[in-house]
């Protein structure tokens, strides 16, 4: 794995050993950040199920103001910290060593995340519904106006078009993987 663009361009990243963590491919990260390019500079980015941190580090490399990494697997946390250290990244991020559900329950209104990326283990299908449901419901106050929530998932795994107030606005498919983009729905008055 490598950083695609920005201040850490072409620098390599480590990945946790084994099959428990599935890093987002370079090609898919490039596609994701091509879409996010107009929104990334100065953004507050939330990387849920961060694994090696490749997506959040890419966001930092491309000018995100701050990245919050949420990961609880010890092997993934060690690699995430190693990747940040190896790149010399010392500020602009925070690592939360906890499960995503617990993290979202503790979020306070006003956190104002501009971009949220989630990539739970593919075999944990329930995590998608719980996380997206929380972001479209109880945790919605932590989203900035106009925020985007992006879920990486298996192409054959069909996510719902709505989770509470989150509505899918775009679906990109690449190989066996897909990216579903969600935004807060506009409520007609």
VEXBA-195345 format. One record per residue: residue number from 1; residue in one letter; x, y, z of N, C-alpha, C in turn. Coordinates in nm, 3 decimals. Last residue first. Layout:
<sites>
+-----+----+---------+---------+---------+---------+---------+---------+---------+---------+---------+
!   i ! aa !     nc1 !     nc2 !     nc3 !    cac1 !    cac2 !    cac3 !     cc1 !     cc2 !     cc3 !
+-----+----+---------+---------+---------+---------+---------+---------+---------+---------+---------+
! NUM !  A !       X !       Y !       Z !       X !       Y !       Z !       X !       Y !       Z !
...
+-----+----+---------+---------+---------+---------+---------+---------+---------+---------+---------+
</sites>
This chain:
<sites>
+-----+----+---------+---------+---------+---------+---------+---------+---------+---------+---------+
!   i ! aa !     nc1 !     nc2 !     nc3 !    cac1 !    cac2 !    cac3 !     cc1 !     cc2 !     cc3 !
+-----+----+---------+---------+---------+---------+---------+---------+---------+---------+---------+
! 189 !  X !  -4.026 !   2.142 !   0.446 !  -4.102 !   2.210 !   0.551 !  -4.237 !   2.251 !   0.497 !
! 188 !  X !  -3.847 !   1.844 !   0.391 !  -3.934 !   1.950 !   0.337 !  -4.016 !   2.011 !   0.449 !
! 187 !  X !  -3.524 !   1.778 !   0.476 !  -3.661 !   1.760 !   0.519 !  -3.743 !   1.877 !   0.467 !
! 186 !  X !  -3.276 !   1.621 !   0.305 !  -3.337 !   1.752 !   0.328 !  -3.483 !   1.731 !   0.362 !
! 185 !  X !  -3.065 !   1.380 !   0.454 !  -3.174 !   1.415 !   0.364 !  -3.229 !   1.552 !   0.403 !
! 184 !  X !  -2.719 !   1.377 !   0.469 !  -2.842 !   1.400 !   0.543 !  -2.950 !   1.443 !   0.444 !
! 183 !  X !  -2.574 !   1.131 !   0.250 !  -2.582 !   1.267 !   0.303 !  -2.713 !   1.279 !   0.380 !
! 182 !  X !  -2.351 !   0.875 !   0.140 !  -2.474 !   0.917 !   0.206 !  -2.462 !   1.062 !   0.252 !
! 181 !  X !  -2.224 !   0.648 !  -0.092 !  -2.213 !   0.783 !  -0.038 !  -2.349 !   0.824 !   0.017 !
! 180 !  X !  -2.065 !   0.343 !  -0.111 !  -2.196 !   0.407 !  -0.101 !  -2.178 !   0.540 !  -0.030 !
! 179 !  X !  -1.855 !   0.166 !  -0.312 !  -1.858 !   0.279 !  -0.219 !  -1.998 !   0.338 !  -0.226 !
! 178 !  X !  -1.760 !  -0.178 !  -0.352 !  -1.846 !  -0.063 !  -0.383 !  -1.828 !   0.043 !  -0.275 !
! 177 !  X !  -1.580 !  -0.449 !  -0.509 !  -1.603 !  -0.354 !  -0.401 !  -1.692 !  -0.240 !  -0.447 !
! 176 !  X !  -1.492 !  -0.606 !  -0.711 !  -1.582 !  -0.670 !  -0.614 !  -1.623 !  -0.576 !  -0.502 !
! 175 !  X !  -1.468 !  -0.338 !  -0.935 !  -1.437 !  -0.478 !  -0.909 !  -1.540 !  -0.540 !  -0.817 !
! 174 !  X !  -1.645 !  -0.088 !  -0.812 !  -1.513 !  -0.110 !  -0.870 !  -1.471 !  -0.252 !  -0.835 !
! 173 !  X !  -1.909 !   0.142 !  -0.806 !  -1.867 !   0.004 !  -0.800 !  -1.736 !  -0.012 !  -0.874 !
! 172 !  X !  -2.070 !   0.388 !  -0.619 !  -1.961 !   0.361 !  -0.714 !  -1.918 !   0.216 !  -0.697 !
! 171 !  X !  -2.355 !   0.565 !  -0.569 !  -2.299 !   0.431 !  -0.553 !  -2.194 !   0.413 !  -0.661 !
! 170 !  X !  -2.505 !   0.838 !  -0.397 !  -2.420 !   0.788 !  -0.505 !  -2.371 !   0.648 !  -0.468 !
! 169 !  X !  -2.669 !   0.901 !  -0.190 !  -2.666 !   0.995 !  -0.301 !  -2.587 !   0.942 !  -0.420 !
! 168 !  X !  -2.875 !   0.767 !   0.060 !  -2.767 !   0.742 !  -0.037 !  -2.781 !   0.839 !  -0.154 !
! 167 !  X !  -2.941 !   0.955 !   0.351 !  -2.992 !   0.901 !   0.224 !  -2.875 !   0.882 !   0.129 !
! 166 !  X !  -3.001 !   0.971 !   0.693 !  -2.899 !   0.957 !   0.588 !  -2.962 !   0.893 !   0.465 !
! 165 !  X !  -3.194 !   0.963 !   0.886 !  -3.190 !   1.083 !   0.801 !  -3.081 !   1.078 !   0.694 !
! 164 !  X !  -3.214 !   0.620 !   0.876 !  -3.261 !   0.738 !   0.946 !  -3.265 !   0.856 !   0.851 !
! 163 !  X !  -3.079 !   0.533 !   0.599 !  -3.057 !   0.495 !   0.739 !  -3.095 !   0.619 !   0.820 !
! 162 !  X !  -3.154 !   0.426 !   0.270 !  -3.172 !   0.522 !   0.381 !  -3.139 !   0.454 !   0.513 !
! 161 !  X !  -3.092 !   0.223 !   0.102 !  -3.084 !   0.358 !   0.046 !  -3.095 !   0.464 !   0.155 !
! 160 !  X !  -2.886 !  -0.040 !   0.242 !  -3.013 !   0.031 !   0.225 !  -2.989 !   0.170 !   0.165 !
! 159 !  X !  -2.650 !  -0.232 !   0.054 !  -2.684 !  -0.149 !   0.168 !  -2.816 !  -0.079 !   0.138 !
! 158 !  X !  -2.582 !  -0.542 !  -0.060 !  -2.667 !  -0.426 !  -0.088 !  -2.701 !  -0.353 !   0.040 !
! 157 !  X !  -2.305 !  -0.696 !  -0.158 !  -2.376 !  -0.660 !  -0.035 !  -2.454 !  -0.532 !  -0.061 !
! 156 !  X !  -2.161 !  -0.708 !  -0.391 !  -2.284 !  -0.789 !  -0.383 !  -2.364 !  -0.763 !  -0.256 !
! 155 !  X !  -1.944 !  -0.545 !  -0.328 !  -2.037 !  -0.505 !  -0.435 !  -2.169 !  -0.581 !  -0.424 !
! 154 !  X !  -1.876 !  -0.487 !   0.011 !  -1.875 !  -0.579 !  -0.102 !  -1.978 !  -0.532 !  -0.204 !
! 153 !  X !  -1.799 !  -0.140 !   0.092 !  -1.863 !  -0.270 !   0.114 !  -1.845 !  -0.359 !  -0.007 !
! 152 !  X !  -1.754 !   0.166 !   0.255 !  -1.695 !   0.069 !   0.162 !  -1.755 !  -0.067 !   0.194 !
! 151 !  X !  -1.946 !   0.452 !   0.288 !  -1.928 !   0.315 !   0.334 !  -1.865 !   0.231 !   0.223 !
! 150 !  X !  -1.937 !   0.785 !   0.386 !  -1.903 !   0.691 !   0.279 !  -1.879 !   0.554 !   0.341 !
! 149 !  X !  -2.109 !   1.077 !   0.434 !  -2.073 !   0.951 !   0.499 !  -2.053 !   0.850 !   0.387 !
! 148 !  X !  -2.066 !   1.427 !   0.433 !  -2.080 !   1.303 !   0.356 !  -2.037 !   1.186 !   0.442 !
! 147 !  X !  -2.231 !   1.728 !   0.544 !  -2.137 !   1.617 !   0.562 !  -2.170 !   1.502 !   0.468 !
! 146 !  X !  -2.392 !   1.952 !   0.550 !  -2.340 !   1.910 !   0.420 !  -2.242 !   1.794 !   0.428 !
! 145 !  X !  -2.292 !   2.046 !   0.873 !  -2.387 !   2.068 !   0.763 !  -2.321 !   2.029 !   0.630 !
! 144 !  X !  -2.126 !   1.770 !   1.040 !  -2.131 !   1.910 !   0.997 !  -2.240 !   1.925 !   0.890 !
! 143 !  X !  -2.243 !   1.545 !   1.284 !  -2.210 !   1.571 !   1.143 !  -2.224 !   1.719 !   1.113 !
! 142 !  X !  -2.337 !   1.505 !   1.531 !  -2.192 !   1.516 !   1.520 !  -2.148 !   1.543 !   1.376 !
! 141 !  X !  -2.604 !   1.460 !   1.509 !  -2.565 !   1.594 !   1.555 !  -2.413 !   1.615 !   1.547 !
! 140 !  X !  -2.627 !   1.188 !   1.456 !  -2.633 !   1.284 !   1.344 !  -2.588 !   1.423 !   1.383 !
! 139 !  X !  -2.644 !   0.991 !   1.642 !  -2.514 !   1.057 !   1.627 !  -2.513 !   1.162 !   1.517 !
! 138 !  X !  -2.915 !   0.899 !   1.621 !  -2.866 !   0.958 !   1.745 !  -2.735 !   1.036 !   1.730 !
! 137 !  X !  -2.913 !   0.881 !   1.285 !  -3.006 !   0.899 !   1.396 !  -2.942 !   0.972 !   1.512 !
! 136 !  X !  -2.721 !   0.828 !   1.107 !  -2.843 !   0.889 !   1.054 !  -2.946 !   0.915 !   1.161 !
! 135 !  X !  -2.536 !   0.704 !   1.269 !  -2.498 !   0.831 !   1.204 !  -2.619 !   0.902 !   1.146 !
! 134 !  X !  -2.684 !   0.473 !   1.334 !  -2.644 !   0.568 !   1.438 !  -2.610 !   0.704 !   1.378 !
! 133 !  X !  -2.703 !   0.354 !   1.081 !  -2.824 !   0.391 !   1.155 !  -2.794 !   0.492 !   1.264 !
! 132 !  X !  -2.436 !   0.304 !   1.026 !  -2.508 !   0.400 !   0.943 !  -2.637 !   0.445 !   1.012 !
! 131 !  X !  -2.392 !   0.115 !   1.236 !  -2.313 !   0.238 !   1.225 !  -2.386 !   0.343 !   1.143 !
! 130 !  X !  -2.587 !  -0.087 !   1.189 !  -2.577 !  -0.021 !   1.319 !  -2.504 !   0.113 !   1.309 !
! 129 !  X !  -2.536 !  -0.161 !   0.921 !  -2.668 !  -0.109 !   0.960 !  -2.660 !  -0.033 !   1.092 !
! 128 !  X !  -2.264 !  -0.245 !   0.945 !  -2.306 !  -0.141 !   0.850 !  -2.437 !  -0.077 !   0.895 !
! 127 !  X !  -2.267 !  -0.452 !   1.133 !  -2.197 !  -0.327 !   1.164 !  -2.239 !  -0.214 !   1.071 !
! 126 !  X !  -2.382 !  -0.669 !   1.009 !  -2.464 !  -0.597 !   1.106 !  -2.401 !  -0.461 !   1.140 !
! 125 !  X !  -2.170 !  -0.781 !   0.865 !  -2.275 !  -0.706 !   0.793 !  -2.360 !  -0.621 !   0.888 !
! 124 !  X !  -1.896 !  -0.869 !   0.893 !  -1.973 !  -0.809 !   1.002 !  -2.083 !  -0.721 !   0.943 !
! 123 !  X !  -1.748 !  -0.941 !   0.679 !  -1.830 !  -1.046 !   0.740 !  -1.913 !  -0.994 !   0.857 !
! 122 !  X !  -1.600 !  -0.712 !   0.621 !  -1.710 !  -0.751 !   0.532 !  -1.802 !  -0.853 !   0.596 !
! 121 !  X !  -1.533 !  -0.491 !   0.887 !  -1.505 !  -0.621 !   0.823 !  -1.627 !  -0.664 !   0.741 !
! 120 !  X !  -1.618 !  -0.150 !   0.786 !  -1.613 !  -0.262 !   0.882 !  -1.574 !  -0.391 !   0.810 !
! 119 !  X !  -1.549 !   0.129 !   0.704 !  -1.512 !   0.008 !   0.632 !  -1.502 !  -0.108 !   0.732 !
! 118 !  X !  -1.639 !   0.464 !   0.660 !  -1.648 !   0.341 !   0.738 !  -1.626 !   0.220 !   0.650 !
! 117 !  X !  -1.579 !   0.805 !   0.694 !  -1.554 !   0.686 !   0.614 !  -1.565 !   0.565 !   0.705 !
! 116 !  X !  -1.707 !   1.124 !   0.679 !  -1.700 !   1.004 !   0.762 !  -1.682 !   0.886 !   0.668 !
! 115 !  X !  -1.650 !   1.468 !   0.680 !  -1.643 !   1.344 !   0.603 !  -1.627 !   1.228 !   0.700 !
! 114 !  X !  -1.694 !   1.657 !   0.875 !  -1.729 !   1.689 !   0.737 !  -1.739 !   1.563 !   0.652 !
! 113 !  X !  -1.814 !   1.659 !   1.201 !  -1.733 !   1.587 !   1.104 !  -1.785 !   1.619 !   0.964 !
! 112 !  X !  -1.899 !   1.802 !   1.453 !  -1.895 !   1.857 !   1.317 !  -1.796 !   1.789 !   1.222 !
! 111 !  X !  -1.944 !   1.807 !   1.721 !  -1.818 !   1.749 !   1.674 !  -1.791 !   1.792 !   1.530 !
! 110 !  X !  -2.194 !   1.894 !   1.794 !  -2.094 !   1.996 !   1.769 !  -1.959 !   1.940 !   1.727 !
! 109 !  X !  -2.288 !   1.657 !   2.037 !  -2.328 !   1.750 !   1.931 !  -2.220 !   1.854 !   1.916 !
! 108 !  X !  -2.054 !   1.396 !   2.108 !  -2.136 !   1.510 !   2.150 !  -2.176 !   1.592 !   2.028 !
! 107 !  X !  -2.020 !   1.047 !   2.127 !  -2.005 !   1.173 !   2.052 !  -2.102 !   1.278 !   2.103 !
! 106 !  X !  -2.068 !   0.808 !   2.248 !  -2.005 !   0.912 !   2.330 !  -1.991 !   1.045 !   2.258 !
! 105 !  X !  -2.167 !   0.645 !   2.048 !  -2.255 !   0.677 !   2.162 !  -2.198 !   0.791 !   2.247 !
! 104 !  X !  -1.941 !   0.618 !   1.887 !  -2.053 !   0.698 !   1.839 !  -2.149 !   0.735 !   1.952 !
! 103 !  X !  -1.784 !   0.448 !   2.053 !  -1.736 !   0.581 !   2.015 !  -1.852 !   0.670 !   1.973 !
! 102 !  X !  -1.942 !   0.217 !   2.059 !  -1.914 !   0.292 !   2.181 !  -1.867 !   0.433 !   2.153 !
! 101 !  X !  -1.928 !   0.147 !   1.783 !  -2.056 !   0.172 !   1.850 !  -2.039 !   0.254 !   1.977 !
! 100 !  X !  -1.648 !   0.106 !   1.744 !  -1.719 !   0.215 !   1.676 !  -1.851 !   0.248 !   1.745 !
!  99 !  X !  -1.438 !   0.042 !   2.028 !  -1.529 !  -0.001 !   1.923 !  -1.606 !   0.117 !   1.866 !
!  98 !  X !  -1.117 !   0.207 !   2.070 !  -1.247 !   0.157 !   2.118 !  -1.329 !   0.110 !   1.999 !
!  97 !  X !  -0.902 !   0.423 !   2.077 !  -0.888 !   0.279 !   2.095 !  -1.017 !   0.224 !   2.157 !
!  96 !  X !  -0.865 !   0.674 !   1.863 !  -0.960 !   0.629 !   1.965 !  -0.955 !   0.477 !   1.970 !
!  95 !  X !  -0.627 !   0.914 !   1.786 !  -0.661 !   0.772 !   1.776 !  -0.751 !   0.737 !   1.894 !
!  94 !  X !  -0.613 !   1.207 !   1.596 !  -0.636 !   1.149 !   1.727 !  -0.679 !   1.004 !   1.705 !
!  93 !  X !  -0.424 !   1.461 !   1.422 !  -0.499 !   1.336 !   1.431 !  -0.518 !   1.298 !   1.577 !
!  92 !  X !  -0.258 !   1.675 !   1.411 !  -0.369 !   1.673 !   1.316 !  -0.450 !   1.544 !   1.320 !
!  91 !  X !   0.085 !   1.557 !   1.446 !  -0.035 !   1.629 !   1.488 !  -0.141 !   1.623 !   1.380 !
!  90 !  X !   0.282 !   1.397 !   1.340 !   0.280 !   1.416 !   1.485 !   0.158 !   1.493 !   1.535 !
!  89 !  X !   0.411 !   1.193 !   1.106 !   0.288 !   1.267 !   1.136 !   0.277 !   1.276 !   1.289 !
!  88 !  X !   0.619 !   1.046 !   1.001 !   0.651 !   1.167 !   1.075 !   0.530 !   1.253 !   1.106 !
!  87 !  X !   0.579 !   0.804 !   0.886 !   0.560 !   0.922 !   0.800 !   0.596 !   1.052 !   0.871 !
!  86 !  X !   0.617 !   0.642 !   1.108 !   0.707 !   0.627 !   0.993 !   0.698 !   0.747 !   0.899 !
!  85 !  X !   0.393 !   0.718 !   1.263 !   0.529 !   0.747 !   1.308 !   0.629 !   0.744 !   1.192 !
!  84 !  X !   0.181 !   0.615 !   1.110 !   0.188 !   0.758 !   1.140 !   0.329 !   0.799 !   1.181 !
!  83 !  X !   0.250 !   0.340 !   1.112 !   0.240 !   0.415 !   0.986 !   0.250 !   0.565 !   1.009 !
!  82 !  X !   0.239 !   0.279 !   1.388 !   0.365 !   0.264 !   1.314 !   0.362 !   0.345 !   1.184 !
!  81 !  X !  -0.036 !   0.317 !   1.436 !   0.063 !   0.402 !   1.505 !   0.198 !   0.398 !   1.433 !
!  80 !  X !  -0.131 !   0.109 !   1.269 !  -0.174 !   0.248 !   1.250 !  -0.072 !   0.343 !   1.313 !
!  79 !  X !  -0.014 !  -0.116 !   1.391 !   0.026 !  -0.079 !   1.254 !  -0.013 !   0.066 !   1.225 !
!  78 !  X !  -0.148 !  -0.111 !   1.639 !  -0.002 !  -0.106 !   1.634 !   0.047 !  -0.062 !   1.497 !
!  77 !  X !  -0.415 !  -0.136 !   1.555 !  -0.372 !  -0.016 !   1.624 !  -0.220 !  -0.001 !   1.620 !
!  76 !  X !  -0.409 !  -0.398 !   1.450 !  -0.435 !  -0.285 !   1.360 !  -0.389 !  -0.154 !   1.425 !
!  75 !  X !  -0.365 !  -0.544 !   1.686 !  -0.270 !  -0.553 !   1.575 !  -0.285 !  -0.435 !   1.479 !
!  74 !  X !  -0.596 !  -0.472 !   1.848 !  -0.459 !  -0.440 !   1.888 !  -0.357 !  -0.444 !   1.773 !
!  73 !  X !  -0.886 !  -0.318 !   1.732 !  -0.803 !  -0.438 !   1.718 !  -0.656 !  -0.404 !   1.750 !
!  72 !  X !  -1.021 !  -0.074 !   1.731 !  -1.003 !  -0.143 !   1.859 !  -0.914 !  -0.266 !   1.851 !
!  71 !  X !  -1.042 !   0.258 !   1.606 !  -1.001 !   0.118 !   1.583 !  -0.981 !   0.053 !   1.718 !
!  70 !  X !  -1.073 !   0.556 !   1.452 !  -1.140 !   0.471 !   1.551 !  -1.109 !   0.326 !   1.515 !
!  69 !  X !  -0.920 !   0.869 !   1.409 !  -0.915 !   0.726 !   1.376 !  -0.985 !   0.648 !   1.488 !
!  68 !  X !  -0.981 !   1.176 !   1.285 !  -1.007 !   1.096 !   1.404 !  -1.013 !   0.950 !   1.358 !
!  67 !  X !  -0.793 !   1.434 !   1.147 !  -0.850 !   1.301 !   1.126 !  -0.864 !   1.234 !   1.262 !
!  66 !  X !  -0.801 !   1.768 !   1.025 !  -0.791 !   1.675 !   1.137 !  -0.853 !   1.542 !   1.097 !
!  65 !  X !  -0.787 !   1.893 !   0.777 !  -0.742 !   1.965 !   0.896 !  -0.716 !   1.871 !   1.012 !
!  64 !  X !  -0.661 !   1.741 !   0.482 !  -0.763 !   1.743 !   0.587 !  -0.705 !   1.814 !   0.710 !
!  63 !  X !  -0.465 !   1.724 !   0.277 !  -0.501 !   1.853 !   0.334 !  -0.614 !   1.857 !   0.435 !
!  62 !  X !  -0.372 !   1.483 !   0.187 !  -0.439 !   1.571 !   0.089 !  -0.495 !   1.698 !   0.151 !
!  61 !  X !  -0.277 !   1.358 !   0.412 !  -0.183 !   1.388 !   0.304 !  -0.241 !   1.489 !   0.205 !
!  60 !  X !  -0.519 !   1.313 !   0.547 !  -0.420 !   1.407 !   0.600 !  -0.323 !   1.452 !   0.491 !
!  59 !  X !  -0.625 !   1.116 !   0.372 !  -0.697 !   1.242 !   0.395 !  -0.601 !   1.349 !   0.449 !
!  58 !  X !  -0.437 !   0.915 !   0.405 !  -0.453 !   0.975 !   0.272 !  -0.524 !   1.109 !   0.284 !
!  57 !  X !  -0.495 !   0.856 !   0.668 !  -0.364 !   0.913 !   0.637 !  -0.367 !   0.977 !   0.498 !
!  56 !  X !  -0.752 !   0.743 !   0.635 !  -0.734 !   0.866 !   0.712 !  -0.601 !   0.934 !   0.684 !
!  55 !  X !  -0.679 !   0.516 !   0.480 !  -0.775 !   0.615 !   0.429 !  -0.759 !   0.748 !   0.503 !
!  54 !  X !  -0.486 !   0.376 !   0.641 !  -0.455 !   0.419 !   0.504 !  -0.549 !   0.529 !   0.454 !
!  53 !  X !  -0.504 !   0.261 !   0.890 !  -0.512 !   0.407 !   0.881 !  -0.492 !   0.462 !   0.742 !
!  52 !  X !  -0.526 !  -0.006 !   0.925 !  -0.390 !   0.048 !   0.910 !  -0.387 !   0.200 !   0.906 !
!  51 !  X !  -0.833 !   0.038 !   1.082 !  -0.733 !  -0.060 !   1.040 !  -0.594 !   0.002 !   1.037 !
!  50 !  X !  -1.065 !   0.193 !   1.134 !  -0.951 !   0.251 !   1.062 !  -0.847 !   0.151 !   1.016 !
!  49 !  X !  -1.340 !   0.213 !   1.189 !  -1.280 !   0.084 !   1.156 !  -1.151 !   0.111 !   1.079 !
!  48 !  X !  -1.368 !   0.545 !   1.059 !  -1.421 !   0.439 !   1.144 !  -1.372 !   0.303 !   1.096 !
!  47 !  X !  -1.242 !   0.842 !   1.045 !  -1.209 !   0.714 !   0.985 !  -1.250 !   0.603 !   1.082 !
!  46 !  X !  -1.348 !   1.159 !   0.979 !  -1.364 !   1.050 !   1.076 !  -1.345 !   0.918 !   1.004 !
!  45 !  X !  -1.218 !   1.479 !   0.930 !  -1.240 !   1.347 !   0.871 !  -1.247 !   1.243 !   0.982 !
!  44 !  X !  -1.270 !   1.800 !   0.850 !  -1.256 !   1.716 !   0.968 !  -1.307 !   1.578 !   0.926 !
!  43 !  X !  -1.094 !   1.976 !   0.586 !  -1.205 !   1.895 !   0.638 !  -1.168 !   1.827 !   0.770 !
!  42 !  X !  -0.896 !   2.113 !   0.449 !  -0.950 !   2.172 !   0.571 !  -1.062 !   2.093 !   0.637 !
!  41 !  X !  -0.975 !   1.956 !   0.153 !  -0.889 !   2.061 !   0.212 !  -0.960 !   2.124 !   0.332 !
!  40 !  X !  -1.191 !   1.796 !   0.056 !  -1.097 !   1.744 !   0.154 !  -1.013 !   1.851 !   0.223 !
!  39 !  X !  -1.367 !   1.861 !  -0.147 !  -1.414 !   1.876 !  -0.009 !  -1.307 !   1.847 !   0.096 !
!  38 !  X !  -1.277 !   1.804 !  -0.401 !  -1.319 !   1.942 !  -0.374 !  -1.356 !   1.968 !  -0.227 !
!  37 !  X !  -1.210 !   1.517 !  -0.363 !  -1.109 !   1.622 !  -0.385 !  -1.160 !   1.764 !  -0.354 !
!  36 !  X !  -1.379 !   1.300 !  -0.351 !  -1.374 !   1.390 !  -0.235 !  -1.284 !   1.512 !  -0.255 !
!  35 !  X !  -1.332 !   1.167 !  -0.592 !  -1.466 !   1.219 !  -0.564 !  -1.461 !   1.325 !  -0.454 !
!  34 !  X !  -1.066 !   1.102 !  -0.553 !  -1.101 !   1.180 !  -0.672 !  -1.239 !   1.243 !  -0.651 !
!  33 !  X !  -1.087 !   0.942 !  -0.329 !  -1.036 !   1.077 !  -0.312 !  -1.049 !   1.163 !  -0.437 !
!  32 !  X !  -1.197 !   0.705 !  -0.446 !  -1.264 !   0.775 !  -0.336 !  -1.217 !   0.920 !  -0.328 !
!  31 !  X !  -0.995 !   0.638 !  -0.632 !  -1.131 !   0.668 !  -0.677 !  -1.206 !   0.750 !  -0.571 !
!  30 !  X !  -0.784 !   0.587 !  -0.450 !  -0.770 !   0.691 !  -0.553 !  -0.907 !   0.733 !  -0.605 !
!  29 !  X !  -0.891 !   0.375 !  -0.309 !  -0.864 !   0.501 !  -0.238 !  -0.848 !   0.615 !  -0.338 !
!  28 !  X !  -0.894 !   0.185 !  -0.515 !  -1.022 !   0.231 !  -0.460 !  -1.003 !   0.362 !  -0.382 !
!  27 !  X !  -0.616 !   0.156 !  -0.557 !  -0.703 !   0.198 !  -0.667 !  -0.836 !   0.253 !  -0.615 !
!  26 !  X !  -0.523 !   0.062 !  -0.310 !  -0.475 !   0.190 !  -0.364 !  -0.571 !   0.244 !  -0.470 !
!  25 !  X !  -0.787 !  -0.084 !  -0.107 !  -0.684 !  -0.088 !  -0.212 !  -0.645 !   0.052 !  -0.258 !
!  24 !  X !  -0.811 !  -0.091 !   0.237 !  -0.870 !  -0.037 !   0.115 !  -0.760 !  -0.029 !   0.010 !
!  23 !  X !  -0.723 !  -0.396 !   0.410 !  -0.698 !  -0.255 !   0.373 !  -0.768 !  -0.216 !   0.243 !
!  22 !  X !  -0.877 !  -0.582 !   0.626 !  -0.869 !  -0.579 !   0.480 !  -0.848 !  -0.434 !   0.437 !
!  21 !  X !  -0.802 !  -0.776 !   0.903 !  -0.811 !  -0.640 !   0.851 !  -0.789 !  -0.644 !   0.701 !
!  20 !  X !  -0.786 !  -1.052 !   0.924 !  -0.885 !  -0.981 !   1.006 !  -0.906 !  -0.838 !   0.957 !
!  19 !  X !  -0.591 !  -1.197 !   0.800 !  -0.708 !  -1.163 !   0.719 !  -0.813 !  -1.083 !   0.798 !
!  18 !  X !  -0.243 !  -1.107 !   0.862 !  -0.363 !  -1.189 !   0.868 !  -0.478 !  -1.133 !   0.787 !
!  17 !  X !  -0.100 !  -0.797 !   0.986 !  -0.091 !  -0.934 !   0.933 !  -0.226 !  -1.005 !   0.943 !
!  16 !  X !  -0.180 !  -0.463 !   0.874 !  -0.178 !  -0.566 !   0.979 !  -0.170 !  -0.705 !   0.918 !
!  15 !  X !   0.050 !  -0.297 !   0.656 !  -0.085 !  -0.348 !   0.682 !  -0.076 !  -0.452 !   0.793 !
!  14 !  X !   0.233 !   0.008 !   0.601 !   0.225 !  -0.132 !   0.643 !   0.078 !  -0.168 !   0.661 !
!  13 !  X !   0.290 !   0.217 !   0.320 !   0.224 !   0.191 !   0.447 !   0.227 !   0.042 !   0.475 !
!  12 !  X !   0.511 !   0.442 !   0.144 !   0.445 !   0.313 !   0.166 !   0.390 !   0.302 !   0.307 !
!  11 !  X !   0.464 !   0.738 !  -0.044 !   0.521 !   0.673 !   0.074 !   0.441 !   0.545 !   0.101 !
!  10 !  X !   0.336 !   0.869 !  -0.251 !   0.424 !   0.756 !  -0.285 !   0.490 !   0.690 !  -0.165 !
!   9 !  X !   0.278 !   1.164 !  -0.065 !   0.264 !   1.089 !  -0.190 !   0.377 !   0.988 !  -0.209 !
!   8 !  X !   0.236 !   1.325 !   0.147 !   0.302 !   1.196 !   0.173 !   0.300 !   1.106 !   0.050 !
!   7 !  X !   0.099 !   1.547 !   0.043 !   0.230 !   1.567 !   0.106 !   0.305 !   1.438 !   0.136 !
!   6 !  X !  -0.065 !   1.402 !  -0.247 !  -0.051 !   1.497 !  -0.137 !   0.088 !   1.498 !  -0.078 !
!   5 !  X !  -0.157 !   1.056 !  -0.316 !  -0.128 !   1.196 !  -0.352 !  -0.110 !   1.280 !  -0.227 !
!   4 !  X !  -0.144 !   0.785 !  -0.222 !  -0.165 !   0.816 !  -0.364 !  -0.120 !   0.957 !  -0.398 !
!   3 !  X !   0.062 !   0.586 !  -0.025 !  -0.019 !   0.707 !  -0.029 !  -0.026 !   0.752 !  -0.174 !
!   2 !  X !   0.037 !   0.227 !  -0.064 !   0.110 !   0.353 !  -0.068 !   0.011 !   0.468 !  -0.061 !
!   1 !  X !   0.084 !  -0.118 !   0.000 !   0.000 !   0.000 !   0.000 !   0.088 !   0.123 !   0.000 !
+-----+----+---------+---------+---------+---------+---------+---------+---------+---------+---------+
</sites>
